[in-house]
Amino acid sequence: MKFRFAILFILVLALPQTLDAQCAMCRAVVESEADGKTAEGINNGIVYLMAIPYILVAGLFYFIYKKMRN
């Protein structure tokens, strides 16, 4: 189980372009602009906003698991 989690974690870190996400309205506004810097910034912001709650919940469950195991 730990090996599978490690492989999945490495793949997520190695392939960050698969994590890009945008809503339809944001995509339309950003694609109308000439430079790609704004689009990249919005993508990064969306990924960070999406990832933080999952990391916090995973940490909470990990500590609960460790506490229940002892």
N, CA, C and O atoms as a Maestro MAE file, in Angstrom:
{
 s_m_m2io_version
 :::
 2.0.0
}

f_m_ct {
 s_m_title
 :::
 protein
 m_atom[280] {
  # First column is atom index #
  i_m_mmod_type
  r_m_x_coord
  r_m_y_coord
  r_m_z_coord
  i_m_residue_number
  s_m_chain_name
  s_m_pdb_residue_name
  s_m_pdb_atom_name
  i_m_atomic_number
  :::
  1 25 0.822 -1.189 0.000 1 A "MET " " N  " 7
  2 3 0.000 0.000 0.000 1 A "MET " " CA " 6
  3 2 0.869 1.257 0.000 1 A "MET " " C  " 6
  4 15 0.587 2.214 -0.722 1 A "MET " " O  " 8
  5 25 1.918 1.250 0.806 2 A "LYS " " N  " 7
  6 3 2.819 2.393 0.859 2 A "LYS " " CA " 6
  7 2 3.524 2.590 -0.479 2 A "LYS " " C  " 6
  8 15 3.753 3.721 -0.907 2 A "LYS " " O  " 8
  9 25 3.865 1.486 -1.134 3 A "PHE " " N  " 7
  10 3 4.546 1.562 -2.426 3 A "PHE " " CA " 6
  11 2 3.634 2.193 -3.473 3 A "PHE " " C  " 6
  12 15 4.080 3.027 -4.261 3 A "PHE " " O  " 8
  13 25 2.375 1.806 -3.488 4 A "ARG " " N  " 7
  14 3 1.417 2.375 -4.442 4 A "ARG " " CA " 6
  15 2 1.233 3.871 -4.193 4 A "ARG " " C  " 6
  16 15 1.198 4.659 -5.138 4 A "ARG " " O  " 8
  17 25 1.118 4.260 -2.929 5 A "PHE " " N  " 7
  18 3 0.979 5.668 -2.592 5 A "PHE " " CA " 6
  19 2 2.215 6.448 -3.028 5 A "PHE " " C  " 6
  20 15 2.097 7.555 -3.553 5 A "PHE " " O  " 8
  21 25 3.389 5.881 -2.814 6 A "ALA " " N  " 7
  22 3 4.629 6.553 -3.197 6 A "ALA " " CA " 6
  23 2 4.700 6.734 -4.713 6 A "ALA " " C  " 6
  24 15 5.098 7.796 -5.191 6 A "ALA " " O  " 8
  25 25 4.322 5.718 -5.462 7 A "ILE " " N  " 7
  26 3 4.330 5.811 -6.920 7 A "ILE " " CA " 6
  27 2 3.344 6.872 -7.390 7 A "ILE " " C  " 6
  28 15 3.671 7.680 -8.259 7 A "ILE " " O  " 8
  29 25 2.138 6.879 -6.823 8 A "LEU " " N  " 7
  30 3 1.140 7.873 -7.191 8 A "LEU " " CA " 6
  31 2 1.626 9.280 -6.866 8 A "LEU " " C  " 6
  32 15 1.450 10.194 -7.671 8 A "LEU " " O  " 8
  33 25 2.229 9.463 -5.707 9 A "PHE " " N  " 7
  34 3 2.757 10.754 -5.295 9 A "PHE " " CA " 6
  35 2 3.849 11.238 -6.246 9 A "PHE " " C  " 6
  36 15 3.872 12.411 -6.618 9 A "PHE " " O  " 8
  37 25 4.740 10.354 -6.634 10 A "ILE " " N  " 7
  38 3 5.820 10.711 -7.556 10 A "ILE " " CA " 6
  39 2 5.257 11.078 -8.923 10 A "ILE " " C  " 6
  40 15 5.728 12.023 -9.556 10 A "ILE " " O  " 8
  41 25 4.248 10.335 -9.385 11 A "LEU " " N  " 7
  42 3 3.639 10.659 -10.675 11 A "LEU " " CA " 6
  43 2 2.962 12.021 -10.651 11 A "LEU " " C  " 6
  44 15 3.055 12.773 -11.622 11 A "LEU " " O  " 8
  45 25 2.292 12.346 -9.571 12 A "VAL " " N  " 7
  46 3 1.634 13.650 -9.465 12 A "VAL " " CA " 6
  47 2 2.670 14.768 -9.480 12 A "VAL " " C  " 6
  48 15 2.455 15.805 -10.107 12 A "VAL " " O  " 8
  49 25 3.779 14.565 -8.803 13 A "LEU " " N  " 7
  50 3 4.825 15.591 -8.797 13 A "LEU " " CA " 6
  51 2 5.552 15.671 -10.136 13 A "LEU " " C  " 6
  52 15 5.987 16.748 -10.542 13 A "LEU " " O  " 8
  53 25 5.687 14.540 -10.820 14 A "ALA " " N  " 7
  54 3 6.426 14.513 -12.079 14 A "ALA " " CA " 6
  55 2 5.599 15.039 -13.250 14 A "ALA " " C  " 6
  56 15 6.168 15.493 -14.243 14 A "ALA " " O  " 8
  57 25 4.285 14.990 -13.159 15 A "LEU " " N  " 7
  58 3 3.426 15.409 -14.264 15 A "LEU " " CA " 6
  59 2 2.486 16.535 -13.847 15 A "LEU " " C  " 6
  60 15 1.271 16.338 -13.831 15 A "LEU " " O  " 8
  61 25 3.016 17.709 -13.509 16 A "PRO " " N  " 7
  62 3 2.142 18.782 -13.021 16 A "PRO " " CA " 6
  63 2 1.222 19.353 -14.089 16 A "PRO " " C  " 6
  64 15 0.194 19.942 -13.756 16 A "PRO " " O  " 8
  65 25 1.570 19.190 -15.382 17 A "GLN " " N  " 7
  66 3 0.715 19.746 -16.415 17 A "GLN " " CA " 6
  67 2 -0.632 19.036 -16.471 17 A "GLN " " C  " 6
  68 15 -1.584 19.595 -17.016 17 A "GLN " " O  " 8
  69 25 -0.747 17.845 -15.936 18 A "THR " " N  " 7
  70 3 -2.032 17.156 -15.915 18 A "THR " " CA " 6
  71 2 -2.946 17.708 -14.842 18 A "THR " " C  " 6
  72 15 -4.132 17.379 -14.810 18 A "THR " " O  " 8
  73 25 -2.413 18.545 -13.959 19 A "LEU " " N  " 7
  74 3 -3.206 19.095 -12.874 19 A "LEU " " CA " 6
  75 2 -3.796 20.466 -13.200 19 A "LEU " " C  " 6
  76 15 -4.518 21.036 -12.382 19 A "LEU " " O  " 8
  77 25 -3.501 20.997 -14.377 20 A "ASP " " N  " 7
  78 3 -4.040 22.308 -14.737 20 A "ASP " " CA " 6
  79 2 -5.552 22.226 -14.867 20 A "ASP " " C  " 6
  80 15 -6.086 21.294 -15.467 20 A "ASP " " O  " 8
  81 25 -6.232 23.209 -14.302 21 A "ALA " " N  " 7
  82 3 -7.696 23.226 -14.350 21 A "ALA " " CA " 6
  83 2 -8.172 24.668 -14.420 21 A "ALA " " C  " 6
  84 15 -7.597 25.557 -13.791 21 A "ALA " " O  " 8
  85 25 -9.229 24.887 -15.192 22 A "GLN " " N  " 7
  86 3 -9.827 26.214 -15.278 22 A "GLN " " CA " 6
  87 2 -11.314 26.054 -15.504 22 A "GLN " " C  " 6
  88 15 -11.762 25.105 -16.147 22 A "GLN " " O  " 8
  89 25 -12.074 26.995 -14.965 23 A "CYS " " N  " 7
  90 3 -13.492 27.023 -15.278 23 A "CYS " " CA " 6
  91 2 -13.672 27.614 -16.671 23 A "CYS " " C  " 6
  92 15 -12.743 28.219 -17.206 23 A "CYS " " O  " 8
  93 25 -14.839 27.452 -17.261 24 A "ALA " " N  " 7
  94 3 -15.076 27.909 -18.626 24 A "ALA " " CA " 6
  95 2 -14.951 29.430 -18.754 24 A "ALA " " C  " 6
  96 15 -14.402 29.921 -19.741 24 A "ALA " " O  " 8
  97 25 -15.452 30.176 -17.773 25 A "MET " " N  " 7
  98 3 -15.386 31.634 -17.845 25 A "MET " " CA " 6
  99 2 -13.942 32.129 -17.729 25 A "MET " " C  " 6
  100 15 -13.529 33.022 -18.468 25 A "MET " " O  " 8
  101 25 -13.193 31.561 -16.821 26 A "CYS " " N  " 7
  102 3 -11.787 31.975 -16.666 26 A "CYS " " CA " 6
  103 2 -11.013 31.660 -17.940 26 A "CYS " " C  " 6
  104 15 -10.201 32.467 -18.392 26 A "CYS " " O  " 8
  105 25 -11.261 30.504 -18.510 27 A "ARG " " N  " 7
  106 3 -10.553 30.107 -19.727 27 A "ARG " " CA " 6
  107 2 -10.856 31.071 -20.869 27 A "ARG " " C  " 6
  108 15 -9.951 31.450 -21.612 27 A "ARG " " O  " 8
  109 25 -12.111 31.470 -21.017 28 A "ALA " " N  " 7
  110 3 -12.487 32.376 -22.108 28 A "ALA " " CA " 6
  111 2 -11.813 33.739 -21.951 28 A "ALA " " C  " 6
  112 15 -11.339 34.315 -22.930 28 A "ALA " " O  " 8
  113 25 -11.772 34.245 -20.742 29 A "VAL " " N  " 7
  114 3 -11.151 35.557 -20.509 29 A "VAL " " CA " 6
  115 2 -9.646 35.483 -20.734 29 A "VAL " " C  " 6
  116 15 -9.064 36.375 -21.351 29 A "VAL " " O  " 8
  117 25 -9.023 34.439 -20.243 30 A "VAL " " N  " 7
  118 3 -7.572 34.323 -20.334 30 A "VAL " " CA " 6
  119 2 -7.133 34.048 -21.767 30 A "VAL " " C  " 6
  120 15 -6.101 34.564 -22.196 30 A "VAL " " O  " 8
  121 25 -7.884 33.255 -22.513 31 A "GLU " " N  " 7
  122 3 -7.499 32.947 -23.886 31 A "GLU " " CA " 6
  123 2 -7.611 34.161 -24.796 31 A "GLU " " C  " 6
  124 15 -6.979 34.207 -25.852 31 A "GLU " " O  " 8
  125 25 -8.402 35.132 -24.399 32 A "SER " " N  " 7
  126 3 -8.535 36.334 -25.224 32 A "SER " " CA " 6
  127 2 -7.344 37.271 -25.071 32 A "SER " " C  " 6
  128 15 -7.169 38.181 -25.882 32 A "SER " " O  " 8
  129 25 -6.536 37.067 -24.058 33 A "GLU " " N  " 7
  130 3 -5.351 37.893 -23.855 33 A "GLU " " CA " 6
  131 2 -4.179 37.340 -24.659 33 A "GLU " " C  " 6
  132 15 -4.152 36.160 -25.009 33 A "GLU " " O  " 8
  133 25 -3.218 38.204 -24.944 34 A "ALA " " N  " 7
  134 3 -2.111 37.826 -25.825 34 A "ALA " " CA " 6
  135 2 -1.051 36.977 -25.127 34 A "ALA " " C  " 6
  136 15 -0.598 35.980 -25.689 34 A "ALA " " O  " 8
  137 25 -0.649 37.353 -23.916 35 A "ASP " " N  " 7
  138 3 0.436 36.623 -23.258 35 A "ASP " " CA " 6
  139 2 -0.102 35.437 -22.453 35 A "ASP " " C  " 6
  140 15 -1.262 35.427 -22.041 35 A "ASP " " O  " 8
  141 25 0.744 34.458 -22.242 36 A "GLY " " N  " 7
  142 3 0.340 33.260 -21.517 36 A "GLY " " CA " 6
  143 2 0.643 33.316 -20.034 36 A "GLY " " C  " 6
  144 15 0.337 32.376 -19.300 36 A "GLY " " O  " 8
  145 25 1.238 34.404 -19.588 37 A "LYS " " N  " 7
  146 3 1.606 34.512 -18.172 37 A "LYS " " CA " 6
  147 2 0.370 34.567 -17.276 37 A "LYS " " C  " 6
  148 15 0.364 33.981 -16.194 37 A "LYS " " O  " 8
  149 25 -0.662 35.258 -17.715 38 A "THR " " N  " 7
  150 3 -1.883 35.355 -16.914 38 A "THR " " CA " 6
  151 2 -2.550 33.997 -16.794 38 A "THR " " C  " 6
  152 15 -3.021 33.623 -15.719 38 A "THR " " O  " 8
  153 25 -2.591 33.262 -17.892 39 A "ALA " " N  " 7
  154 3 -3.194 31.931 -17.874 39 A "ALA " " CA " 6
  155 2 -2.435 30.999 -16.939 39 A "ALA " " C  " 6
  156 15 -3.038 30.231 -16.189 39 A "ALA " " O  " 8
  157 25 -1.136 31.070 -16.987 40 A "GLU " " N  " 7
  158 3 -0.319 30.229 -16.107 40 A "GLU " " CA " 6
  159 2 -0.545 30.587 -14.641 40 A "GLU " " C  " 6
  160 15 -0.630 29.704 -13.788 40 A "GLU " " O  " 8
  161 25 -0.642 31.871 -14.353 41 A "GLY " " N  " 7
  162 3 -0.890 32.310 -12.979 41 A "GLY " " CA " 6
  163 2 -2.242 31.855 -12.468 41 A "GLY " " C  " 6
  164 15 -2.361 31.422 -11.322 41 A "GLY " " O  " 8
  165 25 -3.266 31.951 -13.311 42 A "ILE " " N  " 7
  166 3 -4.597 31.501 -12.895 42 A "ILE " " CA " 6
  167 2 -4.604 29.998 -12.684 42 A "ILE " " C  " 6
  168 15 -5.192 29.520 -11.714 42 A "ILE " " O  " 8
  169 25 -3.971 29.245 -13.563 43 A "ASN " " N  " 7
  170 3 -3.885 27.788 -13.392 43 A "ASN " " CA " 6
  171 2 -3.214 27.432 -12.074 43 A "ASN " " C  " 6
  172 15 -3.708 26.584 -11.331 43 A "ASN " " O  " 8
  173 25 -2.099 28.072 -11.786 44 A "ASN " " N  " 7
  174 3 -1.391 27.775 -10.536 44 A "ASN " " CA " 6
  175 2 -2.247 28.116 -9.321 44 A "ASN " " C  " 6
  176 15 -2.272 27.362 -8.349 44 A "ASN " " O  " 8
  177 25 -2.935 29.229 -9.368 45 A "GLY " " N  " 7
  178 3 -3.803 29.605 -8.259 45 A "GLY " " CA " 6
  179 2 -4.924 28.608 -8.026 45 A "GLY " " C  " 6
  180 15 -5.238 28.276 -6.882 45 A "GLY " " O  " 8
  181 25 -5.525 28.133 -9.097 46 A "ILE " " N  " 7
  182 3 -6.607 27.152 -8.980 46 A "ILE " " CA " 6
  183 2 -6.079 25.849 -8.390 46 A "ILE " " C  " 6
  184 15 -6.722 25.246 -7.532 46 A "ILE " " O  " 8
  185 25 -4.921 25.420 -8.847 47 A "VAL " " N  " 7
  186 3 -4.340 24.164 -8.332 47 A "VAL " " CA " 6
  187 2 -4.023 24.297 -6.848 47 A "VAL " " C  " 6
  188 15 -4.309 23.382 -6.076 47 A "VAL " " O  " 8
  189 25 -3.437 25.416 -6.435 48 A "TYR " " N  " 7
  190 3 -3.123 25.607 -5.017 48 A "TYR " " CA " 6
  191 2 -4.388 25.647 -4.169 48 A "TYR " " C  " 6
  192 15 -4.447 25.032 -3.105 48 A "TYR " " O  " 8
  193 25 -5.390 26.364 -4.638 49 A "LEU " " N  " 7
  194 3 -6.645 26.436 -3.887 49 A "LEU " " CA " 6
  195 2 -7.319 25.073 -3.787 49 A "LEU " " C  " 6
  196 15 -7.977 24.782 -2.788 49 A "LEU " " O  " 8
  197 25 -7.166 24.248 -4.790 50 A "MET " " N  " 7
  198 3 -7.772 22.926 -4.784 50 A "MET " " CA " 6
  199 2 -6.982 21.953 -3.896 50 A "MET " " C  " 6
  200 15 -7.571 21.098 -3.235 50 A "MET " " O  " 8
  201 25 -5.668 22.084 -3.883 51 A "ALA " " N  " 7
  202 3 -4.823 21.106 -3.208 51 A "ALA " " CA " 6
  203 2 -4.785 21.279 -1.693 51 A "ALA " " C  " 6
  204 15 -4.726 20.283 -0.972 51 A "ALA " " O  " 8
  205 25 -4.816 22.486 -1.198 52 A "ILE " " N  " 7
  206 3 -4.647 22.740 0.235 52 A "ILE " " CA " 6
  207 2 -5.688 22.021 1.095 52 A "ILE " " C  " 6
  208 15 -5.301 21.388 2.077 52 A "ILE " " O  " 8
  209 25 -6.990 22.081 0.783 53 A "PRO " " N  " 7
  210 3 -7.949 21.359 1.631 53 A "PRO " " CA " 6
  211 2 -7.707 19.849 1.651 53 A "PRO " " C  " 6
  212 15 -7.860 19.205 2.689 53 A "PRO " " O  " 8
  213 25 -7.329 19.290 0.502 54 A "TYR " " N  " 7
  214 3 -7.057 17.852 0.465 54 A "TYR " " CA " 6
  215 2 -5.847 17.490 1.320 54 A "TYR " " C  " 6
  216 15 -5.848 16.464 2.001 54 A "TYR " " O  " 8
  217 25 -4.838 18.314 1.287 55 A "ILE " " N  " 7
  218 3 -3.651 18.052 2.107 55 A "ILE " " CA " 6
  219 2 -3.993 18.154 3.590 55 A "ILE " " C  " 6
  220 15 -3.554 17.322 4.384 55 A "ILE " " O  " 8
  221 25 -4.763 19.155 3.967 56 A "LEU " " N  " 7
  222 3 -5.153 19.306 5.370 56 A "LEU " " CA " 6
  223 2 -5.998 18.134 5.860 56 A "LEU " " C  " 6
  224 15 -5.780 17.634 6.964 56 A "LEU " " O  " 8
  225 25 -6.953 17.693 5.056 57 A "VAL " " N  " 7
  226 3 -7.806 16.560 5.441 57 A "VAL " " CA " 6
  227 2 -6.982 15.282 5.512 57 A "VAL " " C  " 6
  228 15 -7.169 14.476 6.423 57 A "VAL " " O  " 8
  229 25 -6.075 15.089 4.565 58 A "ALA " " N  " 7
  230 3 -5.214 13.902 4.593 58 A "ALA " " CA " 6
  231 2 -4.350 13.899 5.851 58 A "ALA " " C  " 6
  232 15 -4.172 12.854 6.478 58 A "ALA " " O  " 8
  233 25 -3.816 15.054 6.221 59 A "GLY " " N  " 7
  234 3 -3.017 15.144 7.449 59 A "GLY " " CA " 6
  235 2 -3.846 14.846 8.685 59 A "GLY " " C  " 6
  236 15 -3.382 14.171 9.604 59 A "GLY " " O  " 8
  237 25 -5.072 15.350 8.706 60 A "LEU " " N  " 7
  238 3 -5.963 15.083 9.830 60 A "LEU " " CA " 6
  239 2 -6.246 13.594 9.967 60 A "LEU " " C  " 6
  240 15 -6.169 13.046 11.066 60 A "LEU " " O  " 8
  241 25 -6.574 12.934 8.857 61 A "PHE " " N  " 7
  242 3 -6.834 11.497 8.904 61 A "PHE " " CA " 6
  243 2 -5.592 10.701 9.271 61 A "PHE " " C  " 6
  244 15 -5.696 9.668 9.931 61 A "PHE " " O  " 8
  245 25 -4.424 11.162 8.856 62 A "TYR " " N  " 7
  246 3 -3.185 10.482 9.215 62 A "TYR " " CA " 6
  247 2 -2.964 10.534 10.731 62 A "TYR " " C  " 6
  248 15 -2.629 9.523 11.348 62 A "TYR " " O  " 8
  249 25 -3.155 11.720 11.327 63 A "PHE " " N  " 7
  250 3 -2.960 11.840 12.770 63 A "PHE " " CA " 6
  251 2 -4.020 11.055 13.547 63 A "PHE " " C  " 6
  252 15 -3.718 10.485 14.596 63 A "PHE " " O  " 8
  253 25 -5.231 11.021 13.054 64 A "ILE " " N  " 7
  254 3 -6.281 10.209 13.700 64 A "ILE " " CA " 6
  255 2 -5.916 8.719 13.615 64 A "ILE " " C  " 6
  256 15 -6.072 7.975 14.583 64 A "ILE " " O  " 8
  257 25 -5.436 8.309 12.463 65 A "TYR " " N  " 7
  258 3 -5.016 6.917 12.273 65 A "TYR " " CA " 6
  259 2 -3.885 6.555 13.236 65 A "TYR " " C  " 6
  260 15 -3.914 5.503 13.875 65 A "TYR " " O  " 8
  261 25 -2.883 7.446 13.332 66 A "LYS " " N  " 7
  262 3 -1.764 7.187 14.237 66 A "LYS " " CA " 6
  263 2 -2.247 7.127 15.692 66 A "LYS " " C  " 6
  264 15 -1.773 6.295 16.466 66 A "LYS " " O  " 8
  265 25 -3.181 7.998 16.063 67 A "LYS " " N  " 7
  266 3 -3.687 8.033 17.440 67 A "LYS " " CA " 6
  267 2 -4.495 6.765 17.751 67 A "LYS " " C  " 6
  268 15 -4.368 6.199 18.837 67 A "LYS " " O  " 8
  269 25 -5.311 6.330 16.812 68 A "MET " " N  " 7
  270 3 -6.130 5.132 17.020 68 A "MET " " CA " 6
  271 2 -5.264 3.858 17.020 68 A "MET " " C  " 6
  272 15 -5.617 2.863 17.653 68 A "MET " " O  " 8
  273 25 -4.163 3.900 16.326 69 A "ARG " " N  " 7
  274 3 -3.301 2.726 16.227 69 A "ARG " " CA " 6
  275 2 -2.541 2.479 17.533 69 A "ARG " " C  " 6
  276 15 -2.236 1.334 17.864 69 A "ARG " " O  " 8
  277 25 -2.245 3.518 18.253 70 A "ASN " " N  " 7
  278 3 -1.498 3.370 19.522 70 A "ASN " " CA " 6
  279 2 -2.368 2.951 20.659 70 A "ASN " " C  " 6
  280 15 -1.885 2.787 21.779 70 A "ASN " " O  " 8
  :::
 }
 m_bond[279] {
  # First column is bond index #
  i_m_from
  i_m_to
  i_m_order
  :::
  1 1 2 1
  2 2 3 1
  3 3 4 2
  4 3 5 1
  5 5 6 1
  6 6 7 1
  7 7 8 2
  8 7 9 1
  9 9 10 1
  10 10 11 1
  11 11 12 2
  12 11 13 1
  13 13 14 1
  14 14 15 1
  15 15 16 2
  16 15 17 1
  17 17 18 1
  18 18 19 1
  19 19 20 2
  20 19 21 1
  21 21 22 1
  22 22 23 1
  23 23 24 2
  24 23 25 1
  25 25 26 1
  26 26 27 1
  27 27 28 2
  28 27 29 1
  29 29 30 1
  30 30 31 1
  31 31 32 2
  32 31 33 1
  33 33 34 1
  34 34 35 1
  35 35 36 2
  36 35 37 1
  37 37 38 1
  38 38 39 1
  39 39 40 2
  40 39 41 1
  41 41 42 1
  42 42 43 1
  43 43 44 2
  44 43 45 1
  45 45 46 1
  46 46 47 1
  47 47 48 2
  48 47 49 1
  49 49 50 1
  50 50 51 1
  51 51 52 2
  52 51 53 1
  53 53 54 1
  54 54 55 1
  55 55 56 2
  56 55 57 1
  57 57 58 1
  58 58 59 1
  59 59 60 2
  60 59 61 1
  61 61 62 1
  62 62 63 1
  63 63 64 2
  64 63 65 1
  65 65 66 1
  66 66 67 1
  67 67 68 2
  68 67 69 1
  69 69 70 1
  70 70 71 1
  71 71 72 2
  72 71 73 1
  73 73 74 1
  74 74 75 1
  75 75 76 2
  76 75 77 1
  77 77 78 1
  78 78 79 1
  79 79 80 2
  80 79 81 1
  81 81 82 1
  82 82 83 1
  83 83 84 2
  84 83 85 1
  85 85 86 1
  86 86 87 1
  87 87 88 2
  88 87 89 1
  89 89 90 1
  90 90 91 1
  91 91 92 2
  92 91 93 1
  93 93 94 1
  94 94 95 1
  95 95 96 2
  96 95 97 1
  97 97 98 1
  98 98 99 1
  99 99 100 2
  100 99 101 1
  101 101 102 1
  102 102 103 1
  103 103 104 2
  104 103 105 1
  105 105 106 1
  106 106 107 1
  107 107 108 2
  108 107 109 1
  109 109 110 1
  110 110 111 1
  111 111 112 2
  112 111 113 1
  113 113 114 1
  114 114 115 1
  115 115 116 2
  116 115 117 1
  117 117 118 1
  118 118 119 1
  119 119 120 2
  120 119 121 1
  121 121 122 1
  122 122 123 1
  123 123 124 2
  124 123 125 1
  125 125 126 1
  126 126 127 1
  127 127 128 2
  128 127 129 1
  129 129 130 1
  130 130 131 1
  131 131 132 2
  132 131 133 1
  133 133 134 1
  134 134 135 1
  135 135 136 2
  136 135 137 1
  137 137 138 1
  138 138 139 1
  139 139 140 2
  140 139 141 1
  141 141 142 1
  142 142 143 1
  143 143 144 2
  144 143 145 1
  145 145 146 1
  146 146 147 1
  147 147 148 2
  148 147 149 1
  149 149 150 1
  150 150 151 1
  151 151 152 2
  152 151 153 1
  153 153 154 1
  154 154 155 1
  155 155 156 2
  156 155 157 1
  157 157 158 1
  158 158 159 1
  159 159 160 2
  160 159 161 1
  161 161 162 1
  162 162 163 1
  163 163 164 2
  164 163 165 1
  165 165 166 1
  166 166 167 1
  167 167 168 2
  168 167 169 1
  169 169 170 1
  170 170 171 1
  171 171 172 2
  172 171 173 1
  173 173 174 1
  174 174 175 1
  175 175 176 2
  176 175 177 1
  177 177 178 1
  178 178 179 1
  179 179 180 2
  180 179 181 1
  181 181 182 1
  182 182 183 1
  183 183 184 2
  184 183 185 1
  185 185 186 1
  186 186 187 1
  187 187 188 2
  188 187 189 1
  189 189 190 1
  190 190 191 1
  191 191 192 2
  192 191 193 1
  193 193 194 1
  194 194 195 1
  195 195 196 2
  196 195 197 1
  197 197 198 1
  198 198 199 1
  199 199 200 2
  200 199 201 1
  201 201 202 1
  202 202 203 1
  203 203 204 2
  204 203 205 1
  205 205 206 1
  206 206 207 1
  207 207 208 2
  208 207 209 1
  209 209 210 1
  210 210 211 1
  211 211 212 2
  212 211 213 1
  213 213 214 1
  214 214 215 1
  215 215 216 2
  216 215 217 1
  217 217 218 1
  218 218 219 1
  219 219 220 2
  220 219 221 1
  221 221 222 1
  222 222 223 1
  223 223 224 2
  224 223 225 1
  225 225 226 1
  226 226 227 1
  227 227 228 2
  228 227 229 1
  229 229 230 1
  230 230 231 1
  231 231 232 2
  232 231 233 1
  233 233 234 1
  234 234 235 1
  235 235 236 2
  236 235 237 1
  237 237 238 1
  238 238 239 1
  239 239 240 2
  240 239 241 1
  241 241 242 1
  242 242 243 1
  243 243 244 2
  244 243 245 1
  245 245 246 1
  246 246 247 1
  247 247 248 2
  248 247 249 1
  249 249 250 1
  250 250 251 1
  251 251 252 2
  252 251 253 1
  253 253 254 1
  254 254 255 1
  255 255 256 2
  256 255 257 1
  257 257 258 1
  258 258 259 1
  259 259 260 2
  260 259 261 1
  261 261 262 1
  262 262 263 1
  263 263 264 2
  264 263 265 1
  265 265 266 1
  266 266 267 1
  267 267 268 2
  268 267 269 1
  269 269 270 1
  270 270 271 1
  271 271 272 2
  272 271 273 1
  273 273 274 1
  274 274 275 1
  275 275 276 2
  276 275 277 1
  277 277 278 1
  278 278 279 1
  279 279 280 2
  :::
 }
}
